[in-house]
């Protein structure tokens, strides 16, 4: 990812695409890689590919946000249960 960011900053979007695809291949849920790939595609005038990557990025972000909320709720319930257990002891 670092190399891809560097290449993008140097306006070498075509080269960055290669490294971003590698990042996505190793971690398909890497939202940042999908987002940066969308930017690279936009720079290369590949609007359809850019839109596809933006949609994937948005889906990943939405799902991760949902998981965070579920985790938060679980911890909240766990803490409440612990308090009730302590009160009953």
N, C-alpha and C positions, 0 to 999 in steps of 0.2 A: 504494500500500500504506500509506503513512504516513497518508493521509486516512482510509482504512478503519480503521486502528488507533485513530485519534483518535475516530472515530464510535463504534466499539465501546466505547471507554472511557467515552464519554458515554451509553452504553446506547441508541444509535441504530442498532440492528442492521439494520433494514430498509434504511436509507440505506447502511450499510456493504456490504450485499449487492451493491448496484449497482456499487460501486468494486472489490469483490473479483472479481466476474464480469468486469469490464473487465481486471483484472490477469491473470486466467486466460486470457481471450481473447487477450491479447498474448503470454502465455507459459504454454502449457498444462502445462508441467512445473514450474511454480512451486509447490513443495510447501507453502510457508508460506501462500500464498493459498488453497490447497485446505483447509488446516487451519483457517485463520481463517474461511473460509466455513462450514465445519462448525460452528464455535463460534457463528457468527451464526445459522445455521439452528436450532441447539439452543436458543438464546435465544428464537427465534421459534416454538418448539414444532413444528418441522418435522423430526421425528426421522428419517424415511426419507431426506430430502435430506441431513441431517447424516451419517448412516451412509454414504451414497454418497460424500460428500466425504472422510470419514475413510478409506475403503477406497482411494480414489485417492491420498490423501496417503501411506498406508502402502506402496502399490505404487511410487510415485515414490521414496520413501525407500529401499526395498529395492533397487530397480534402481540408484540412485545409489551405494549402499553396495557393490553388486557391481562397478560400474564402478571405484570407488576401489580395491577389492581387486585387480582385474585390472591396473590401472595400477601399483599398488604391486609386484605380482609382475613386471610387465614391467620396471620400473626395477631391481628386484633382479636379474633375469636379465641385464639390460644391464650392470649394474655388475660382475657376475660374469664376463661375457664380456670386458669391458674389462680386468679383472684378468688373465684368462687370456691375452689378446692381449699385454698388457704383459710378462707372464712369458716368453712365447715370443719376444719381440723381442731 
